[in-house]
Amino acid sequence: MEKRFKKVVTNPDTGRKKTVKYGQAGKAANGGDRIRPGTAKGDAYCARSNAIKGDWRSDKNSPNSLSRKKWRCSGSKSMK
């Protein structure tokens, strides 16, 4: 299945475009959005994604950074 969200990022130096796909595919069982900021599920996601290794913190267009922005993560907590 395809990722749920995508963002087209342009490299300012070369002008090349890159599509970054992120997020879990599909919708929730009730047809709504899987992303629910400010809930216990959101806190669990933020804590889990905060522990991911790598240099995603320095790249605001990495899939992990974009997903954390959707969940409104601040550290290990999801804000309302």
PDB file as gemmi writes it, atoms N, CA and C in Angstrom:
CRYST1    1.000    1.000    1.000  90.00  90.00  90.00 P 1                      
ATOM      1  N   MET A   1       0.821  -1.202   0.000  1.00  0.00           N  
ATOM      2  CA  MET A   1       0.000   0.000   0.000  1.00  0.00           C  
ATOM      3  C   MET A   1       0.861   1.260   0.000  1.00  0.00           C  
ATOM      4  N   GLU A   2       0.333   2.285  -0.541  1.00  0.00           N  
ATOM      5  CA  GLU A   2       1.016   3.586  -0.647  1.00  0.00           C  
ATOM      6  C   GLU A   2       0.992   4.304   0.701  1.00  0.00           C  
ATOM      7  N   LYS A   3       1.987   5.122   0.961  1.00  0.00           N  
ATOM      8  CA  LYS A   3       1.985   5.957   2.164  1.00  0.00           C  
ATOM      9  C   LYS A   3       0.826   6.954   2.094  1.00  0.00           C  
ATOM     10  N   ARG A   4       0.397   7.438   3.245  1.00  0.00           N  
ATOM     11  CA  ARG A   4      -0.804   8.280   3.294  1.00  0.00           C  
ATOM     12  C   ARG A   4      -0.545   9.716   2.847  1.00  0.00           C  
ATOM     13  N   PHE A   5       0.612  10.271   3.185  1.00  0.00           N  
ATOM     14  CA  PHE A   5       0.915  11.669   2.880  1.00  0.00           C  
ATOM     15  C   PHE A   5       2.167  11.766   2.025  1.00  0.00           C  
ATOM     16  N   LYS A   6       2.301  12.872   1.307  1.00  0.00           N  
ATOM     17  CA  LYS A   6       3.531  13.133   0.569  1.00  0.00           C  
ATOM     18  C   LYS A   6       3.774  14.631   0.510  1.00  0.00           C  
ATOM     19  N   LYS A   7       5.042  14.986   0.410  1.00  0.00           N  
ATOM     20  CA  LYS A   7       5.449  16.384   0.324  1.00  0.00           C  
ATOM     21  C   LYS A   7       6.512  16.494  -0.750  1.00  0.00           C  
ATOM     22  N   VAL A   8       6.354  17.443  -1.667  1.00  0.00           N  
ATOM     23  CA  VAL A   8       7.341  17.664  -2.712  1.00  0.00           C  
ATOM     24  C   VAL A   8       8.339  18.701  -2.194  1.00  0.00           C  
ATOM     25  N   VAL A   9       9.608  18.320  -2.147  1.00  0.00           N  
ATOM     26  CA  VAL A   9      10.667  19.166  -1.613  1.00  0.00           C  
ATOM     27  C   VAL A   9      11.575  19.590  -2.757  1.00  0.00           C  
ATOM     28  N   THR A  10      11.859  20.886  -2.851  1.00  0.00           N  
ATOM     29  CA  THR A  10      12.747  21.412  -3.885  1.00  0.00           C  
ATOM     30  C   THR A  10      14.103  21.744  -3.275  1.00  0.00           C  
ATOM     31  N   ASN A  11      15.164  21.262  -3.905  1.00  0.00           N  
ATOM     32  CA  ASN A  11      16.517  21.578  -3.472  1.00  0.00           C  
ATOM     33  C   ASN A  11      16.824  23.011  -3.919  1.00  0.00           C  
ATOM     34  N   PRO A  12      17.099  23.925  -2.980  1.00  0.00           N  
ATOM     35  CA  PRO A  12      17.313  25.324  -3.351  1.00  0.00           C  
ATOM     36  C   PRO A  12      18.555  25.550  -4.224  1.00  0.00           C  
ATOM     37  N   ASP A  13      19.549  24.666  -4.121  1.00  0.00           N  
ATOM     38  CA  ASP A  13      20.774  24.834  -4.899  1.00  0.00           C  
ATOM     39  C   ASP A  13      20.605  24.384  -6.349  1.00  0.00           C  
ATOM     40  N   THR A  14      19.997  23.205  -6.546  1.00  0.00           N  
ATOM     41  CA  THR A  14      19.904  22.634  -7.886  1.00  0.00           C  
ATOM     42  C   THR A  14      18.532  22.810  -8.519  1.00  0.00           C  
ATOM     43  N   GLY A  15      17.509  23.045  -7.700  1.00  0.00           N  
ATOM     44  CA  GLY A  15      16.154  23.174  -8.224  1.00  0.00           C  
ATOM     45  C   GLY A  15      15.481  21.837  -8.465  1.00  0.00           C  
ATOM     46  N   ARG A  16      16.156  20.738  -8.116  1.00  0.00           N  
ATOM     47  CA  ARG A  16      15.570  19.410  -8.295  1.00  0.00           C  
ATOM     48  C   ARG A  16      14.480  19.171  -7.263  1.00  0.00           C  
ATOM     49  N   LYS A  17      13.442  18.475  -7.698  1.00  0.00           N  
ATOM     50  CA  LYS A  17      12.325  18.164  -6.808  1.00  0.00           C  
ATOM     51  C   LYS A  17      12.395  16.706  -6.381  1.00  0.00           C  
ATOM     52  N   LYS A  18      12.039  16.452  -5.117  1.00  0.00           N  
ATOM     53  CA  LYS A  18      12.025  15.099  -4.568  1.00  0.00           C  
ATOM     54  C   LYS A  18      10.725  14.942  -3.796  1.00  0.00           C  
ATOM     55  N   THR A  19      10.024  13.839  -3.986  1.00  0.00           N  
ATOM     56  CA  THR A  19       8.797  13.590  -3.249  1.00  0.00           C  
ATOM     57  C   THR A  19       9.118  12.732  -2.044  1.00  0.00           C  
ATOM     58  N   VAL A  20       8.768  13.229  -0.846  1.00  0.00           N  
ATOM     59  CA  VAL A  20       8.971  12.491   0.393  1.00  0.00           C  
ATOM     60  C   VAL A  20       7.621  11.929   0.803  1.00  0.00           C  
ATOM     61  N   LYS A  21       7.525  10.599   0.873  1.00  0.00           N  
ATOM     62  CA  LYS A  21       6.283   9.944   1.278  1.00  0.00           C  
ATOM     63  C   LYS A  21       6.426   9.506   2.722  1.00  0.00           C  
ATOM     64  N   TYR A  22       5.361   9.715   3.515  1.00  0.00           N  
ATOM     65  CA  TYR A  22       5.436   9.395   4.934  1.00  0.00           C  
ATOM     66  C   TYR A  22       4.047   9.097   5.475  1.00  0.00           C  
ATOM     67  N   GLY A  23       3.989   8.520   6.658  1.00  0.00           N  
ATOM     68  CA  GLY A  23       2.718   8.223   7.317  1.00  0.00           C  
ATOM     69  C   GLY A  23       2.217   6.833   6.985  1.00  0.00           C  
ATOM     70  N   GLN A  24       1.437   6.291   7.903  1.00  0.00           N  
ATOM     71  CA  GLN A  24       0.869   4.965   7.716  1.00  0.00           C  
ATOM     72  C   GLN A  24      -0.217   5.019   6.645  1.00  0.00           C  
ATOM     73  N   ALA A  25      -0.292   4.006   5.815  1.00  0.00           N  
ATOM     74  CA  ALA A  25      -1.272   3.984   4.728  1.00  0.00           C  
ATOM     75  C   ALA A  25      -2.680   3.763   5.274  1.00  0.00           C  
ATOM     76  N   GLY A  26      -3.650   4.265   4.547  1.00  0.00           N  
ATOM     77  CA  GLY A  26      -5.045   3.997   4.871  1.00  0.00           C  
ATOM     78  C   GLY A  26      -5.604   4.862   5.979  1.00  0.00           C  
ATOM     79  N   LYS A  27      -6.847   4.555   6.344  1.00  0.00           N  
ATOM     80  CA  LYS A  27      -7.549   5.287   7.391  1.00  0.00           C  
ATOM     81  C   LYS A  27      -7.833   4.353   8.550  1.00  0.00           C  
ATOM     82  N   ALA A  28      -8.342   4.897   9.643  1.00  0.00           N  
ATOM     83  CA  ALA A  28      -8.699   4.089  10.806  1.00  0.00           C  
ATOM     84  C   ALA A  28      -9.954   3.270  10.493  1.00  0.00           C  
ATOM     85  N   ALA A  29     -10.284   2.333  11.360  1.00  0.00           N  
ATOM     86  CA  ALA A  29     -11.420   1.441  11.141  1.00  0.00           C  
ATOM     87  C   ALA A  29     -12.744   2.203  11.005  1.00  0.00           C  
ATOM     88  N   ASN A  30     -12.866   3.314  11.720  1.00  0.00           N  
ATOM     89  CA  ASN A  30     -14.109   4.091  11.656  1.00  0.00           C  
ATOM     90  C   ASN A  30     -14.123   5.063  10.476  1.00  0.00           C  
ATOM     91  N   GLY A  31     -13.116   5.014   9.633  1.00  0.00           N  
ATOM     92  CA  GLY A  31     -13.049   5.891   8.467  1.00  0.00           C  
ATOM     93  C   GLY A  31     -12.378   7.221   8.738  1.00  0.00           C  
ATOM     94  N   GLY A  32     -12.023   7.483  10.004  1.00  0.00           N  
ATOM     95  CA  GLY A  32     -11.375   8.738  10.368  1.00  0.00           C  
ATOM     96  C   GLY A  32      -9.872   8.676  10.184  1.00  0.00           C  
ATOM     97  N   ASP A  33      -9.204   9.680  10.709  1.00  0.00           N  
ATOM     98  CA  ASP A  33      -7.756   9.766  10.592  1.00  0.00           C  
ATOM     99  C   ASP A  33      -7.098   8.970  11.713  1.00  0.00           C  
ATOM    100  N   ARG A  34      -5.986   8.307  11.397  1.00  0.00           N  
ATOM    101  CA  ARG A  34      -5.246   7.563  12.422  1.00  0.00           C  
ATOM    102  C   ARG A  34      -4.527   8.512  13.389  1.00  0.00           C  
ATOM    103  N   ILE A  35      -4.232   9.705  12.913  1.00  0.00           N  
ATOM    104  CA  ILE A  35      -3.443  10.647  13.707  1.00  0.00           C  
ATOM    105  C   ILE A  35      -4.356  11.377  14.681  1.00  0.00           C  
ATOM    106  N   ARG A  36      -4.108  11.173  15.988  1.00  0.00           N  
ATOM    107  CA  ARG A  36      -4.908  11.826  17.023  1.00  0.00           C  
ATOM    108  C   ARG A  36      -3.971  12.484  18.038  1.00  0.00           C  
ATOM    109  N   PRO A  37      -3.547  13.720  17.761  1.00  0.00           N  
ATOM    110  CA  PRO A  37      -2.628  14.401  18.681  1.00  0.00           C  
ATOM    111  C   PRO A  37      -3.271  14.641  20.042  1.00  0.00           C  
ATOM    112  N   GLY A  38      -2.451  14.656  21.077  1.00  0.00           N  
ATOM    113  CA  GLY A  38      -2.928  14.968  22.411  1.00  0.00           C  
ATOM    114  C   GLY A  38      -3.566  13.796  23.126  1.00  0.00           C  
ATOM    115  N   THR A  39      -3.444  12.583  22.591  1.00  0.00           N  
ATOM    116  CA  THR A  39      -4.020  11.399  23.230  1.00  0.00           C  
ATOM    117  C   THR A  39      -2.889  10.501  23.729  1.00  0.00           C  
ATOM    118  N   ALA A  40      -3.265   9.443  24.434  1.00  0.00           N  
ATOM    119  CA  ALA A  40      -2.272   8.479  24.906  1.00  0.00           C  
ATOM    120  C   ALA A  40      -1.583   7.817  23.711  1.00  0.00           C  
ATOM    121  N   LYS A  41      -2.333   7.563  22.653  1.00  0.00           N  
ATOM    122  CA  LYS A  41      -1.758   6.988  21.439  1.00  0.00           C  
ATOM    123  C   LYS A  41      -0.726   7.949  20.836  1.00  0.00           C  
ATOM    124  N   GLY A  42      -1.033   9.236  20.877  1.00  0.00           N  
ATOM    125  CA  GLY A  42      -0.103  10.241  20.376  1.00  0.00           C  
ATOM    126  C   GLY A  42       1.168  10.296  21.196  1.00  0.00           C  
ATOM    127  N   ASP A  43       1.020  10.224  22.525  1.00  0.00           N  
ATOM    128  CA  ASP A  43       2.199  10.228  23.405  1.00  0.00           C  
ATOM    129  C   ASP A  43       3.079   9.008  23.130  1.00  0.00           C  
ATOM    130  N   ALA A  44       2.438   7.851  22.909  1.00  0.00           N  
ATOM    131  CA  ALA A  44       3.197   6.625  22.632  1.00  0.00           C  
ATOM    132  C   ALA A  44       3.958   6.766  21.317  1.00  0.00           C  
ATOM    133  N   TYR A  45       3.300   7.331  20.297  1.00  0.00           N  
ATOM    134  CA  TYR A  45       3.961   7.516  19.002  1.00  0.00           C  
ATOM    135  C   TYR A  45       5.155   8.465  19.143  1.00  0.00           C  
ATOM    136  N   CYS A  46       4.954   9.578  19.839  1.00  0.00           N  
ATOM    137  CA  CYS A  46       6.021  10.575  19.971  1.00  0.00           C  
ATOM    138  C   CYS A  46       7.224  10.010  20.727  1.00  0.00           C  
ATOM    139  N   ALA A  47       6.952   9.238  21.781  1.00  0.00           N  
ATOM    140  CA  ALA A  47       8.044   8.637  22.539  1.00  0.00           C  
ATOM    141  C   ALA A  47       8.817   7.647  21.672  1.00  0.00           C  
ATOM    142  N   ARG A  48       8.082   6.863  20.890  1.00  0.00           N  
ATOM    143  CA  ARG A  48       8.697   5.860  20.032  1.00  0.00           C  
ATOM    144  C   ARG A  48       9.514   6.512  18.912  1.00  0.00           C  
ATOM    145  N   SER A  49       8.939   7.510  18.264  1.00  0.00           N  
ATOM    146  CA  SER A  49       9.622   8.136  17.127  1.00  0.00           C  
ATOM    147  C   SER A  49      10.778   9.026  17.580  1.00  0.00           C  
ATOM    148  N   ASN A  50      10.736   9.494  18.822  1.00  0.00           N  
ATOM    149  CA  ASN A  50      11.813  10.322  19.354  1.00  0.00           C  
ATOM    150  C   ASN A  50      13.085   9.500  19.558  1.00  0.00           C  
ATOM    151  N   ALA A  51      12.926   8.179  19.758  1.00  0.00           N  
ATOM    152  CA  ALA A  51      14.064   7.306  20.033  1.00  0.00           C  
ATOM    153  C   ALA A  51      14.707   6.758  18.760  1.00  0.00           C  
ATOM    154  N   ILE A  52      14.163   7.093  17.587  1.00  0.00           N  
ATOM    155  CA  ILE A  52      14.719   6.600  16.326  1.00  0.00           C  
ATOM    156  C   ILE A  52      16.105   7.206  16.106  1.00  0.00           C  
ATOM    157  N   LYS A  53      17.053   6.337  15.775  1.00  0.00           N  
ATOM    158  CA  LYS A  53      18.424   6.803  15.568  1.00  0.00           C  
ATOM    159  C   LYS A  53      18.556   7.443  14.187  1.00  0.00           C  
ATOM    160  N   GLY A  54      19.628   8.170  14.010  1.00  0.00           N  
ATOM    161  CA  GLY A  54      19.894   8.809  12.726  1.00  0.00           C  
ATOM    162  C   GLY A  54      19.872  10.325  12.861  1.00  0.00           C  
ATOM    163  N   ASP A  55      20.027  11.004  11.730  1.00  0.00           N  
ATOM    164  CA  ASP A  55      20.107  12.471  11.770  1.00  0.00           C  
ATOM    165  C   ASP A  55      18.815  13.120  11.291  1.00  0.00           C  
ATOM    166  N   TRP A  56      17.668  12.497  11.596  1.00  0.00           N  
ATOM    167  CA  TRP A  56      16.384  13.054  11.163  1.00  0.00           C  
ATOM    168  C   TRP A  56      16.094  14.403  11.812  1.00  0.00           C  
ATOM    169  N   ARG A  57      16.711  14.684  12.955  1.00  0.00           N  
ATOM    170  CA  ARG A  57      16.470  15.979  13.633  1.00  0.00           C  
ATOM    171  C   ARG A  57      17.009  17.153  12.821  1.00  0.00           C  
ATOM    172  N   SER A  58      18.080  16.914  12.068  1.00  0.00           N  
ATOM    173  CA  SER A  58      18.687  18.000  11.290  1.00  0.00           C  
ATOM    174  C   SER A  58      17.993  18.205   9.940  1.00  0.00           C  
ATOM    175  N   ASP A  59      17.134  17.256   9.543  1.00  0.00           N  
ATOM    176  CA  ASP A  59      16.432  17.352   8.254  1.00  0.00           C  
ATOM    177  C   ASP A  59      14.934  17.477   8.509  1.00  0.00           C  
ATOM    178  N   LYS A  60      14.393  18.691   8.350  1.00  0.00           N  
ATOM    179  CA  LYS A  60      12.972  18.906   8.647  1.00  0.00           C  
ATOM    180  C   LYS A  60      12.058  18.238   7.633  1.00  0.00           C  
ATOM    181  N   ASN A  61      12.622  17.765   6.519  1.00  0.00           N  
ATOM    182  CA  ASN A  61      11.827  17.088   5.504  1.00  0.00           C  
ATOM    183  C   ASN A  61      12.022  15.574   5.504  1.00  0.00           C  
ATOM    184  N   SER A  62      12.584  15.028   6.584  1.00  0.00           N  
ATOM    185  CA  SER A  62      12.689  13.570   6.678  1.00  0.00           C  
ATOM    186  C   SER A  62      11.307  13.010   7.013  1.00  0.00           C  
ATOM    187  N   PRO A  63      11.021  11.774   6.604  1.00  0.00           N  
ATOM    188  CA  PRO A  63       9.710  11.201   6.905  1.00  0.00           C  
ATOM    189  C   PRO A  63       9.371  11.208   8.393  1.00  0.00           C  
ATOM    190  N   ASN A  64      10.355  10.937   9.245  1.00  0.00           N  
ATOM    191  CA  ASN A  64      10.093  10.927  10.688  1.00  0.00           C  
ATOM    192  C   ASN A  64       9.751  12.331  11.194  1.00  0.00           C  
ATOM    193  N   SER A  65      10.471  13.344  10.737  1.00  0.00           N  
ATOM    194  CA  SER A  65      10.195  14.721  11.158  1.00  0.00           C  
ATOM    195  C   SER A  65       8.818  15.170  10.691  1.00  0.00           C  
ATOM    196  N   LEU A  66       8.459  14.833   9.461  1.00  0.00           N  
ATOM    197  CA  LEU A  66       7.154  15.228   8.928  1.00  0.00           C  
ATOM    198  C   LEU A  66       6.020  14.537   9.682  1.00  0.00           C  
ATOM    199  N   SER A  67       6.198  13.258  10.010  1.00  0.00           N  
ATOM    200  CA  SER A  67       5.176  12.534  10.775  1.00  0.00           C  
ATOM    201  C   SER A  67       5.036  13.106  12.177  1.00  0.00           C  
ATOM    202  N   ARG A  68       6.178  13.420  12.802  1.00  0.00           N  
ATOM    203  CA  ARG A  68       6.136  13.990  14.151  1.00  0.00           C  
ATOM    204  C   ARG A  68       5.444  15.353  14.144  1.00  0.00           C  
ATOM    205  N   LYS A  69       5.588  16.105  13.067  1.00  0.00           N  
ATOM    206  CA  LYS A  69       4.911  17.396  12.959  1.00  0.00           C  
ATOM    207  C   LYS A  69       3.393  17.195  12.884  1.00  0.00           C  
ATOM    208  N   LYS A  70       2.952  16.179  12.139  1.00  0.00           N  
ATOM    209  CA  LYS A  70       1.516  15.874  12.034  1.00  0.00           C  
ATOM    210  C   LYS A  70       0.939  15.463  13.389  1.00  0.00           C  
ATOM    211  N   TRP A  71       1.724  14.719  14.158  1.00  0.00           N  
ATOM    212  CA  TRP A  71       1.280  14.276  15.485  1.00  0.00           C  
ATOM    213  C   TRP A  71       1.453  15.380  16.529  1.00  0.00           C  
ATOM    214  N   ARG A  72       2.036  16.510  16.155  1.00  0.00           N  
ATOM    215  CA  ARG A  72       2.315  17.645  17.039  1.00  0.00           C  
ATOM    216  C   ARG A  72       3.177  17.223  18.227  1.00  0.00           C  
ATOM    217  N   CYS A  73       4.273  16.539  17.903  1.00  0.00           N  
ATOM    218  CA  CYS A  73       5.175  16.046  18.939  1.00  0.00           C  
ATOM    219  C   CYS A  73       6.087  17.155  19.454  1.00  0.00           C  
ATOM    220  N   SER A  74       6.231  17.184  20.758  1.00  0.00           N  
ATOM    221  CA  SER A  74       7.214  18.044  21.402  1.00  0.00           C  
ATOM    222  C   SER A  74       7.981  17.151  22.358  1.00  0.00           C  
ATOM    223  N   GLY A  75       9.159  16.716  21.951  1.00  0.00           N  
ATOM    224  CA  GLY A  75       9.897  15.728  22.733  1.00  0.00           C  
ATOM    225  C   GLY A  75       9.156  14.407  22.664  1.00  0.00           C  
ATOM    226  N   SER A  76       8.820  13.856  23.832  1.00  0.00           N  
ATOM    227  CA  SER A  76       8.124  12.570  23.886  1.00  0.00           C  
ATOM    228  C   SER A  76       6.636  12.730  24.117  1.00  0.00           C  
ATOM    229  N   LYS A  77       6.117  13.947  24.033  1.00  0.00           N  
ATOM    230  CA  LYS A  77       4.696  14.189  24.285  1.00  0.00           C  
ATOM    231  C   LYS A  77       4.026  14.713  23.023  1.00  0.00           C  
ATOM    232  N   SER A  78       2.744  14.367  22.874  1.00  0.00           N  
ATOM    233  CA  SER A  78       1.937  14.846  21.766  1.00  0.00           C  
ATOM    234  C   SER A  78       1.027  15.960  22.310  1.00  0.00           C  
ATOM    235  N   MET A  79       1.129  17.146  21.717  1.00  0.00           N  
ATOM    236  CA  MET A  79       0.372  18.295  22.202  1.00  0.00           C  
ATOM    237  C   MET A  79      -0.985  18.397  21.513  1.00  0.00           C  
ATOM    238  N   LYS A  80      -1.947  18.927  22.198  1.00  0.00           N  
ATOM    239  CA  LYS A  80      -3.292  19.095  21.639  1.00  0.00           C  
ATOM    240  C   LYS A  80      -3.324  20.233  20.651  1.00  0.00           C  
TER     241      LYS A  80                                                      
END                                                                             
